[in-house]
Amino acid sequence: MLIAPLIVLAAVASYVGGNGLGIWWFVPNPFQYIIAAAMHGSYVLRSPRTSPALAALSWCTCLYWSSAGMRTFVPGYPLISATLLEATCLLLSKPDPWIPVSERIALWRREQARIALQLQMSEGILPWARRVVRQAVCGRPETAAGYDHLRLAAILADAENRLHTRLARLVMPEHLRQTIVTNATRITSRIETSAAERAVEIDRLVLEAAAACRDECAQMEQLSANERRVLAERCEEALLELAHH
């Protein structure tokens, strides 16, 4: 449910409906707007257990009031404008599936257990911040793909330049030359894209393996904290070296 647009549109619809209610039925100001807002809330804030007939009756009533109020703002097409406004509010207010209270408590209990487990397996904020700052200030890059994609881009650029030089020496129609150049550009672009996708996939696999290794090391209670940290770093270095080669 999009809360912010729904609040704005429901407020506008309540204002327009209030104007229509004031035209249709004399109500002291500002009670017509309060009644219109309550009528809109009866279907906008409906729950999954709300009767569909009640929600439909509330929506049709709001539509009637809004079409009367739209005559002030859009004299030419009041019914169409009111229908669009009320239909948008109805679609945005689609309720989420109803979950019993017991199930909500069970979900929250399981979420608490997962949060506690993840906190036990994670390092503290200060050690993490120290490691991140050290890596950002004086660390070396640890990318699984290395500079292979840069070397590949340089090789492709050199090959493309040689192709342009060879084509410049040949006598051929200009449209044929452009066709060859276009196809060559498409081929090199596809090669670079495939290489980049492969590099990203390798990075993802290495990071997942390193995270799993770090979690396994964190659970080795027979080792000290420093030994677990050193072992996790050695595992990460081994995985990165494997990816580099």
C-alpha positions as CSV (number, residue, x, y, z in Angstrom):
1,M,0.0,0.0,0.0
2,L,1.4,3.4,-1.0
3,I,0.7,5.4,2.1
4,A,1.8,8.9,1.1
5,P,-0.1,9.1,-2.3
6,L,-3.1,7.5,-0.6
7,I,-3.2,10.1,2.2
8,V,-3.0,13.0,-0.3
9,L,-5.6,11.7,-2.7
10,A,-7.9,10.7,0.1
11,A,-7.7,14.2,1.5
12,V,-8.5,15.7,-1.9
13,A,-11.3,13.3,-2.4
14,S,-12.7,14.1,1.1
15,Y,-12.6,17.8,0.3
16,V,-14.3,17.4,-3.0
17,G,-16.8,15.0,-1.5
18,G,-17.5,17.5,1.3
19,N,-18.3,20.2,-1.2
20,G,-20.7,17.8,-3.0
21,L,-22.3,16.9,0.3
22,G,-22.8,20.6,1.1
23,I,-24.6,21.0,-2.2
24,W,-26.7,17.9,-1.9
25,W,-27.5,18.2,1.8
26,F,-27.2,21.3,4.0
27,V,-24.7,20.6,6.7
28,P,-23.1,23.3,8.9
29,N,-19.5,24.0,8.0
30,P,-17.1,22.1,8.4
31,F,-19.1,19.0,9.3
32,Q,-19.6,18.1,5.6
33,Y,-15.9,17.6,5.3
34,I,-15.8,15.5,8.5
35,I,-18.6,13.3,7.2
36,A,-17.0,13.0,3.8
37,A,-13.6,12.0,5.4
38,A,-15.4,9.4,7.6
39,M,-17.2,8.0,4.6
40,H,-13.9,7.8,2.6
41,G,-12.2,6.2,5.6
42,S,-14.8,3.5,5.7
43,Y,-13.5,2.0,2.5
44,V,-9.9,3.4,2.4
45,L,-9.1,2.0,5.8
46,R,-11.1,-1.2,5.4
47,S,-9.7,-4.5,6.7
48,P,-9.8,-7.9,4.9
49,R,-12.7,-8.8,7.1
50,T,-14.8,-5.8,6.0
51,S,-17.9,-6.8,4.0
52,P,-17.5,-6.1,0.3
53,A,-21.0,-4.9,0.1
54,L,-20.3,-2.3,2.8
55,A,-17.1,-1.2,1.0
56,A,-19.0,-0.9,-2.3
57,L,-21.8,1.1,-0.7
58,S,-19.3,3.5,0.9
59,W,-17.4,3.9,-2.4
60,C,-20.5,4.6,-4.4
61,T,-21.7,7.2,-1.9
62,C,-18.3,8.9,-2.1
63,L,-18.4,8.8,-5.8
64,Y,-21.8,10.5,-5.8
65,W,-20.7,13.2,-3.5
66,S,-17.4,13.7,-5.4
67,S,-19.2,14.0,-8.7
68,A,-21.4,16.7,-7.2
69,G,-18.4,18.5,-5.8
70,M,-16.5,18.2,-9.1
71,R,-19.0,20.4,-10.8
72,T,-17.3,23.3,-9.0
73,F,-13.8,22.3,-10.2
74,V,-14.3,20.5,-13.5
75,P,-17.7,21.6,-14.8
76,G,-17.3,19.8,-18.1
77,Y,-16.6,16.2,-16.9
78,P,-17.5,16.0,-13.2
79,L,-18.4,12.3,-13.3
80,I,-15.3,11.1,-15.1
81,S,-13.0,13.2,-12.9
82,A,-14.7,11.9,-9.7
83,T,-14.5,8.3,-11.0
84,L,-10.8,8.6,-11.6
85,L,-10.2,10.1,-8.2
86,E,-12.2,7.6,-6.2
87,A,-11.0,4.6,-8.3
88,T,-7.4,5.6,-7.6
89,C,-8.1,5.8,-3.9
90,L,-9.8,2.5,-4.0
91,L,-6.9,0.8,-5.8
92,L,-4.3,2.3,-3.6
93,S,-6.1,1.3,-0.5
94,K,-6.1,-2.5,-1.2
95,P,-5.6,-4.1,2.2
96,D,-2.8,-6.5,3.0
97,P,-3.8,-10.1,3.8
98,W,-5.0,-10.5,7.3
99,I,-2.6,-12.2,9.6
100,P,-3.9,-13.6,13.0
101,V,-2.4,-12.1,16.1
102,S,-0.9,-15.4,17.1
103,E,0.9,-15.7,13.8
104,R,2.2,-12.1,14.1
105,I,3.6,-13.0,17.5
106,A,5.2,-16.1,16.1
107,L,6.8,-14.2,13.2
108,W,8.1,-11.6,15.6
109,R,9.6,-14.3,17.9
110,R,11.3,-16.0,14.9
111,E,12.6,-12.7,13.7
112,Q,14.0,-12.0,17.2
113,A,15.8,-15.3,17.1
114,R,17.3,-14.6,13.7
115,I,18.4,-11.1,14.7
116,A,20.1,-12.5,17.9
117,L,21.8,-15.2,15.9
118,Q,23.1,-12.8,13.3
119,L,24.3,-10.4,16.0
120,Q,26.2,-13.3,17.7
121,M,27.9,-14.1,14.4
122,S,28.7,-10.5,13.5
123,E,31.6,-8.3,14.7
124,G,30.9,-5.2,16.7
125,I,30.3,-1.8,15.3
126,L,33.7,-0.4,16.4
127,P,35.8,-3.3,15.0
128,W,33.9,-3.2,11.8
129,A,34.2,0.6,11.5
130,R,38.0,0.3,12.2
131,R,38.4,-2.3,9.6
132,V,36.4,-0.4,7.0
133,V,38.2,2.9,7.7
134,R,41.6,1.2,7.4
135,Q,40.6,-0.4,4.1
136,A,39.2,2.9,2.8
137,V,42.4,4.9,3.8
138,C,45.3,2.5,3.2
139,G,43.8,-0.8,2.0
140,R,44.5,-2.5,-1.3
141,P,41.8,-3.6,-3.7
142,E,40.6,-7.1,-3.4
143,T,38.5,-7.7,-6.5
144,A,38.1,-11.2,-7.7
145,A,38.2,-10.2,-11.4
146,G,41.4,-8.2,-11.0
147,Y,42.2,-6.2,-14.1
148,D,41.3,-8.8,-16.6
149,H,38.3,-6.8,-17.9
150,L,40.6,-3.7,-18.4
151,R,43.1,-5.8,-20.3
152,L,40.3,-7.2,-22.4
153,A,39.0,-3.7,-23.1
154,A,42.4,-2.6,-24.2
155,I,42.8,-5.7,-26.5
156,L,39.4,-5.1,-28.1
157,A,40.2,-1.4,-28.6
158,D,43.4,-2.3,-30.3
159,A,41.7,-4.9,-32.5
160,E,39.0,-2.4,-33.5
161,N,41.7,0.2,-34.4
162,R,43.5,-2.4,-36.6
163,L,40.1,-3.2,-38.3
164,H,39.5,0.5,-39.0
165,T,43.0,0.8,-40.5
166,R,42.5,-2.3,-42.7
167,L,39.1,-1.0,-43.9
168,A,40.7,2.4,-44.7
169,R,43.1,0.6,-47.1
170,L,40.4,-1.3,-48.9
171,V,38.3,0.1,-51.8
172,M,34.6,-0.6,-51.1
173,P,31.3,1.1,-51.1
174,E,30.7,3.4,-48.1
175,H,27.5,1.6,-47.0
176,L,29.4,-1.7,-46.9
177,R,32.2,-0.1,-44.8
178,Q,29.6,1.2,-42.3
179,T,27.9,-2.2,-42.1
180,I,31.3,-3.8,-41.2
181,V,32.1,-1.1,-38.6
182,T,28.6,-1.4,-37.1
183,N,28.8,-5.2,-36.8
184,A,32.3,-5.0,-35.4
185,T,31.2,-2.5,-32.7
186,R,28.3,-4.7,-31.8
187,I,30.6,-7.7,-31.5
188,T,33.1,-5.9,-29.3
189,S,30.3,-4.5,-27.1
190,R,28.9,-7.9,-26.6
191,I,32.3,-9.3,-25.7
192,E,32.9,-6.5,-23.1
193,T,29.4,-7.0,-21.7
194,S,29.9,-10.7,-21.3
195,A,33.3,-10.2,-19.6
196,A,31.8,-7.7,-17.2
197,E,28.9,-10.0,-16.3
198,R,31.4,-12.8,-15.7
199,A,33.5,-10.6,-13.5
200,V,30.4,-9.6,-11.5
201,E,29.4,-13.2,-11.1
202,I,32.9,-14.2,-9.9
203,D,32.8,-11.3,-7.4
204,R,29.5,-12.5,-6.1
205,L,30.6,-16.1,-5.7
206,V,33.8,-15.1,-3.9
207,L,32.0,-12.7,-1.5
208,E,29.4,-15.4,-0.7
209,A,32.1,-18.0,-0.1
210,A,34.1,-15.5,2.0
211,A,31.0,-14.7,4.1
212,A,30.3,-18.4,4.7
213,C,33.9,-19.0,5.7
214,R,33.8,-16.0,8.1
215,D,30.6,-17.4,9.7
216,E,32.2,-20.8,10.1
217,C,35.3,-19.3,11.7
218,A,33.1,-17.2,14.1
219,Q,31.5,-20.4,15.4
220,M,34.8,-22.0,16.4
221,E,34.6,-21.4,20.1
222,Q,37.7,-23.4,20.8
223,L,39.8,-20.6,19.1
224,S,40.4,-17.2,20.5
225,A,38.9,-14.1,18.9
226,N,42.2,-13.1,17.3
227,E,42.8,-16.7,16.0
228,R,39.3,-16.7,14.5
229,R,39.9,-13.4,12.8
230,V,43.3,-14.5,11.4
231,L,41.8,-17.7,10.1
232,A,38.9,-15.9,8.4
233,E,41.3,-13.5,6.8
234,R,43.5,-16.4,5.5
235,C,40.4,-18.1,4.1
236,E,39.4,-14.9,2.3
237,E,42.9,-14.5,0.9
238,A,42.8,-18.0,-0.4
239,L,39.5,-17.5,-2.1
240,L,40.6,-14.3,-3.7
241,E,43.8,-15.9,-4.9
242,L,41.8,-18.7,-6.5
243,A,39.6,-16.2,-8.3
244,H,42.6,-14.1,-9.5
245,H,44.1,-17.2,-11.2
